[in-house]
Amino acid sequence: MATNFHWILRPQVREDDPNVSLFADHLPVLVRRLLLQRGYTAGDVCDRFLEPKLSHLSSPYLIREVDLAVERIFEAVDQDEVVCIYGDYDVDGVTSVALLRAILMAYDLEPQYFIPVRSREGYGLSHAGIKRCLEECTERPSLIITVDCGTSSLDEVKWLKEQGIDVIILDHHEAGPDGRPDAVAVVNPKIEDASEYTYLCSAGVVFKLAHALLIERRLPTSKFDLKNYLDLVAVATVADIVPLVQENRLLVRHGLSRLSSSAHMGLQILKDVAGISHHDTNLSAAHVGFRIGPRINAAGRMDSPLDALELLLTMDIGKAQQLALKLDTHNKKRQEEEESIRNEAVTMLQGEFDPEKDHVIVLGSRSWHPGVVGIVASQLMRRYHKPTFVIAFDETGVGKGSGRSIPGVSLVQAIHQCSNYLVSGGGHDMAAGLVIEEDKLSDFRDAFNAFVERTTSEEERSAILMVDMEVSFADLNLELLDGYEKLEPFGNSNPQPLFMSSQVYPSECPRCVGTNHLKLALRQGMSGRDAIYFNAAHLQLPEPPWDIAFTIDRNVYRGRTSLSITIQDIRAHQDIEQGSL
């Protein structure tokens, strides 16, 4: 077998189910079955899911302390105060700075901005970051607005207050154990008791604040049109892997439609550099997740976050082209670092990792780049299906690491439970960061392993592939795609449907393409299909006939549209187990 996944077919909705006929006739039967399988029935809720409208947006004042932030910002506007935006170096942080700067400038403020360098100041609102921020400000600010950071920075906010500098925090990270910072306003649904908006990323929080500012003091759209910034919010929301539900789904759907003809010169040029065809006007979350997001992220990972921010801010085509190419270069360097670290990590695991006893992966080295360890952690997590931390140690033995988890294992809880072995840590349940001393690595690995063993069952730790529906190659056509794409955007909490086809044969030998991918020519009965299997060149494929698990997408190449198949797993043909977990 190529992998160790256990396949389970979700309960199926039959084509002759009477509920199938209640949906609009223009939806393919397969799409109606998927909607019913996901709990949607014909009606208003389903209509809002399929056709989300901007008029469905709720009042931004439903988020706690938005009113305090609005009041303080307009005080700064009226008093012509010096304001500085303090962001983070990833996609969410950079886009949040760009959007917040734009809305403040529309109210005639000229905010300064600052983004820390990962290797020097680390993540978030740190003392080192604040020191350089204040040194580089042309005028000392009376108000600092943090985006995508600050919620757990109690000491730093207290120090700023003692210096006579107010702080507004716009964030979406979990609070630390000591509670809320003493800021003028902390606009963060994650620290509320029962907020409906915990799914928002920081750019989404900034969007809601901008909406509130416009409600309070309306501006003509000729001066500022918030809809023109939906593409930035969509890019951040997809890249930060937050749940694509409710208003996030709405913002991403409308943002992706605007991305195809973005008002931001930098995004337009970056699409070209990323190889997104001008013919492809139906941009998906995958375009952001695999083409645009990594290039913006690469700048921060390679310690040049301002390159990404300046790209989003510039309206000069020459500068945009220069910066987009620079981000592409950063991304190539990031890929080289990533491949080197991944190969070293796999070699280390071959010598010391027992998948039966070891429930986690924790690796570190002084030769690894701290900006890339999160990507490698994600790859190892998917390859071995283990919660993973990958750590880059500096010459003093202090390590900065990133973690990625499997469903059911909260990295935030793990960090709290293992805090005795850490300098610091925090983030989200599925993705988190930490700082650790080199001599504590083994103790942390043991404690993390014990935490996972104690809080999960063997079944919860096993690698399971949930297949949505069995289809035949004959079912897959362009007419299906037109209705299928109404289920987009796909991502966290709205996963792309996973199909399977049985008794599939290769019609020719698999070909290795790129650095590590397989190109497959397949047949099922009288129907043939081409498919791509990413990062699978190292796998030993079973003897045919095969069962294949795959996703489908629209592919546009040189103006020609086709349905593409992306393999997720291949196994020797067998009866599939149907049921739900």
VENKAPE-V302930 format. One record per residue. RES is the residue in three letters. PSI is psi in degrees with one decimal (none if undefined). Layout:
<<RES PSI> <RES PSI>>
This chain:
<<MET 146.5> <ALA -33.2> <THR 180.0> <ASN 20.7> <PHE 141.0> <HIS 117.4> <TRP 135.7> <ILE 128.2> <LEU 125.5> <ARG 156.0> <PRO 132.3> <GLN 145.4> <VAL 122.0> <ARG 151.9> <GLU -29.8> <ASP 9.2> <ASP 129.7> <PRO -26.1> <ASN -23.9> <VAL -37.5> <SER -9.0> <LEU -18.2> <PHE 163.3> <ALA 143.1> <ASP -24.6> <HIS -11.2> <LEU 128.0> <PRO 150.3> <VAL -39.4> <LEU -39.7> <VAL -39.4> <ARG -40.1> <ARG -40.1> <LEU -41.2> <LEU -45.4> <LEU -39.7> <GLN -34.2> <ARG 9.4> <GLY 8.4> <TYR 134.0> <THR 161.4> <ALA 130.2> <GLY -170.8> <ASP -41.2> <VAL -43.1> <CYS -40.1> <ASP -40.0> <ARG -32.1> <PHE -44.8> <LEU -33.7> <GLU 68.2> <PRO 136.2> <LYS 149.8> <LEU -25.2> <SER -13.5> <HIS -7.8> <LEU 138.1> <SER 171.0> <SER 131.0> <PRO -20.5> <TYR -4.1> <LEU -12.7> <ILE 130.3> <ARG 140.2> <GLU 5.8> <VAL -39.4> <ASP -37.1> <LEU -39.5> <ALA -42.5> <VAL -45.5> <GLU -44.6> <ARG -36.4> <ILE -42.8> <PHE -26.4> <GLU -43.0> <ALA -38.1> <VAL -48.3> <ASP -31.6> <GLN 3.3> <ASP 49.3> <GLU 163.8> <VAL 121.6> <VAL 141.0> <CYS 133.5> <ILE 124.9> <TYR 113.1> <GLY -165.2> <ASP 168.2> <TYR 3.6> <ASP -177.3> <VAL -45.2> <ASP -44.3> <GLY -44.7> <VAL -45.3> <THR -34.6> <SER -42.2> <VAL -45.0> <ALA -44.7> <LEU -45.3> <LEU -41.1> <ARG -41.5> <ALA -44.4> <ILE -36.2> <LEU -38.1> <MET -31.8> <ALA -25.0> <TYR 20.0> <ASP 20.8> <LEU 152.9> <GLU 75.7> <PRO 140.5> <GLN 164.7> <TYR 154.2> <PHE 137.2> <ILE 126.7> <PRO 156.7> <VAL 127.0> <ARG -47.5> <SER -20.2> <ARG -51.2> <GLU -11.2> <GLY -167.4> <TYR 143.0> <GLY -163.8> <LEU 85.2> <SER 162.3> <HIS -39.2> <ALA -40.3> <GLY -43.3> <ILE -42.1> <LYS -49.0> <ARG -35.5> <CYS -49.7> <LEU -33.3> <GLU -35.0> <GLU -14.3> <CYS 132.7> <THR -30.5> <GLU 146.9> <ARG 124.3> <PRO 149.8> <SER -10.7> <LEU 126.6> <ILE 129.1> <ILE 116.2> <THR 142.0> <VAL 134.2> <ASP 23.6> <CYS 170.7> <GLY -21.8> <THR -35.5> <SER 10.6> <SER 61.8> <LEU -45.6> <ASP -40.2> <GLU -41.5> <VAL -39.9> <LYS -43.3> <TRP -43.5> <LEU -40.0> <LYS -39.7> <GLU -25.0> <GLN 3.3> <GLY 21.0> <ILE 119.9> <ASP 154.6> <VAL 132.2> <ILE 133.4> <ILE 123.6> <LEU 108.7> <ASP 172.3> <HIS 14.0> <HIS 160.1> <GLU 148.1> <ALA 151.4> <GLY 176.3> <PRO -17.7> <ASP 4.6> <GLY -152.8> <ARG 136.2> <PRO 158.7> <ASP 63.1> <ALA 163.9> <VAL -42.0> <ALA 139.4> <VAL 99.3> <VAL 94.8> <ASN 103.6> <PRO -22.4> <LYS -19.6> <ILE 1.2> <GLU 157.0> <ASP -42.8> <ALA 58.4> <SER 145.3> <GLU -4.9> <TYR 25.2> <THR -12.1> <TYR -14.2> <LEU 141.7> <CYS -179.5> <SER -37.4> <ALA -34.1> <GLY -39.4> <VAL -43.1> <VAL -38.7> <PHE -44.5> <LYS -39.2> <LEU -43.7> <ALA -40.5> <HIS -42.6> <ALA -42.3> <LEU -40.9> <LEU -31.0> <ILE -41.6> <GLU -43.0> <ARG 96.2> <ARG 140.6> <LEU 147.2> <PRO 143.0> <THR -21.1> <SER -23.9> <LYS -39.1> <PHE 121.3> <ASP 107.9> <LEU -28.0> <LYS -27.2> <ASN -9.9> <TYR 6.2> <LEU -29.9> <ASP -36.8> <LEU -42.5> <VAL -40.2> <ALA -44.4> <VAL -44.2> <ALA -43.1> <THR -42.7> <VAL -46.9> <ALA -29.7> <ASP -0.1> <ILE 39.0> <VAL 163.2> <PRO 130.2> <LEU 68.0> <VAL 160.8> <GLN -123.5> <GLU -26.3> <ASN -43.1> <ARG -43.3> <LEU -48.4> <LEU -40.4> <VAL -41.7> <ARG -49.2> <HIS -33.3> <GLY -39.3> <LEU -36.2> <SER -32.7> <ARG -23.1> <LEU -29.8> <SER -24.3> <SER 55.7> <SER 143.8> <ALA -6.0> <HIS 114.3> <MET -41.5> <GLY -41.6> <LEU -37.9> <GLN -47.4> <ILE -38.2> <LEU -34.7> <LYS -43.0> <ASP -46.7> <VAL -33.2> <ALA 0.1> <GLY 22.7> <ILE 120.2> <SER 144.6> <HIS -24.8> <HIS -20.6> <ASP 90.6> <THR -13.3> <ASN 75.7> <LEU 141.5> <SER 173.7> <ALA -28.5> <ALA -35.9> <HIS -40.4> <VAL -47.4> <GLY -31.0> <PHE -14.7> <ARG -56.1> <ILE -52.2> <GLY -49.2> <PRO -33.1> <ARG -37.8> <ILE -42.8> <ASN -34.0> <ALA -31.9> <ALA -47.8> <GLY -36.3> <ARG -32.4> <MET 22.2> <ASP 30.2> <SER 55.3> <PRO -28.8> <LEU -23.7> <ASP -42.0> <ALA -43.6> <LEU -44.7> <GLU -32.5> <LEU -41.3> <LEU -23.1> <LEU -29.1> <THR 147.2> <MET 12.8> <ASP 119.8> <ILE -37.4> <GLY -45.5> <LYS -38.2> <ALA -43.0> <GLN -42.3> <GLN -45.0> <LEU -38.4> <ALA -41.6> <LEU -35.3> <LYS -42.7> <LEU -36.6> <ASP -38.9> <THR -44.2> <HIS -41.5> <ASN -39.0> <LYS -40.5> <LYS -39.8> <ARG -42.0> <GLN -38.3> <GLU -45.0> <GLU -43.0> <GLU -45.8> <GLU -41.4> <SER -46.4> <ILE -43.0> <ARG -43.9> <ASN -41.8> <GLU -41.7> <ALA -43.0> <VAL -39.8> <THR -42.0> <MET -40.0> <LEU -33.3> <GLN -25.3> <GLY -22.6> <GLU 2.4> <PHE 126.5> <ASP 104.4> <PRO -18.9> <GLU -39.1> <LYS -30.5> <ASP 114.7> <HIS -6.8> <VAL 164.0> <ILE 124.6> <VAL 112.9> <LEU 151.8> <GLY 157.1> <SER 151.1> <ARG -12.3> <SER 0.2> <TRP 146.7> <HIS 126.6> <PRO -21.8> <GLY -9.6> <VAL -11.1> <VAL -28.9> <GLY -38.8> <ILE -43.1> <VAL -38.6> <ALA -41.8> <SER -42.2> <GLN -43.2> <LEU -39.2> <MET -44.9> <ARG -37.7> <ARG -40.1> <TYR -7.9> <HIS 52.6> <LYS 140.8> <PRO 133.6> <THR 136.4> <PHE 131.8> <VAL 129.5> <ILE 134.3> <ALA 118.2> <PHE 141.8> <ASP -175.5> <GLU -16.3> <THR -5.4> <GLY 11.4> <VAL 128.0> <GLY 141.5> <LYS 122.9> <GLY 158.5> <SER 144.0> <GLY 150.0> <ARG 143.8> <SER 171.5> <ILE 159.7> <PRO 135.0> <GLY -8.7> <VAL 111.9> <SER 117.6> <LEU -31.2> <VAL -45.5> <GLN -39.5> <ALA -42.9> <ILE -43.1> <HIS -41.4> <GLN -28.1> <CYS 20.1> <SER -22.3> <ASN -22.6> <TYR 5.3> <LEU 152.4> <VAL -44.4> <SER 171.4> <GLY 160.9> <GLY -178.3> <GLY -130.6> <HIS 171.2> <ASP -40.9> <MET -14.0> <ALA 127.6> <ALA 167.1> <GLY 159.1> <LEU 162.8> <VAL 132.0> <ILE 148.4> <GLU 145.4> <GLU -37.6> <ASP -4.8> <LYS 1.2> <LEU -48.5> <SER -42.4> <ASP -41.0> <PHE -41.1> <ARG -44.6> <ASP -43.3> <ALA -40.6> <PHE -42.2> <ASN -42.9> <ALA -38.5> <PHE -46.4> <VAL -42.2> <GLU -36.7> <ARG -32.2> <THR -1.1> <THR 157.6> <SER 167.2> <GLU -38.3> <GLU -41.4> <GLU -27.5> <ARG -10.4> <SER 154.7> <ALA 110.9> <ILE 137.1> <LEU 110.8> <MET 112.4> <VAL 127.7> <ASP -42.3> <MET 143.4> <GLU 130.9> <VAL 161.5> <SER 158.2> <PHE -31.5> <ALA -20.8> <ASP -16.5> <LEU 110.2> <ASN 172.1> <LEU -31.0> <GLU -35.8> <LEU -41.2> <LEU -37.6> <ASP -41.4> <GLY -35.5> <TYR -37.6> <GLU -13.3> <LYS -16.2> <LEU -15.5> <GLU 162.6> <PRO 144.2> <PHE 148.2> <GLY -153.9> <ASN 125.3> <SER -3.9> <ASN 68.5> <PRO 150.7> <GLN 132.0> <PRO 138.2> <LEU 116.8> <PHE 165.1> <MET 150.5> <SER 140.6> <SER 156.9> <GLN 57.9> <VAL 140.9> <TYR 145.8> <PRO 134.1> <SER -8.5> <GLU 169.6> <CYS 138.9> <PRO 141.9> <ARG 137.2> <CYS 127.0> <VAL 152.4> <GLY -146.1> <THR -28.0> <ASN 25.5> <HIS 158.7> <LEU 133.7> <LYS 126.8> <LEU 137.5> <ALA 119.8> <LEU 155.0> <ARG 145.3> <GLN 111.0> <GLY -123.3> <MET -1.9> <SER 136.6> <GLY 148.4> <ARG 144.4> <ASP 150.8> <ALA 158.1> <ILE 139.7> <TYR 100.3> <PHE 144.6> <ASN 39.0> <ALA 6.7> <ALA -25.3> <HIS -9.3> <LEU 144.9> <GLN 108.8> <LEU 146.8> <PRO 172.6> <GLU 137.7> <PRO 161.4> <PRO 156.9> <TRP 157.8> <ASP 134.9> <ILE 138.4> <ALA 132.6> <PHE 163.0> <THR 162.6> <ILE 151.4> <ASP 166.3> <ARG 131.1> <ASN 127.4> <VAL 118.6> <TYR 118.7> <ARG 41.5> <GLY -0.9> <ARG 129.7> <THR 136.4> <SER 164.7> <LEU 123.3> <SER 148.8> <ILE 127.4> <THR 114.2> <ILE 137.2> <GLN -27.9> <ASP 151.9> <ILE 137.2> <ARG 164.1> <ALA 142.4> <HIS 135.4> <GLN 165.3> <ASP 138.6> <ILE 143.1> <GLU 126.0> <GLN 138.3> <GLY 177.8> <SER 152.1> <LEU none>>
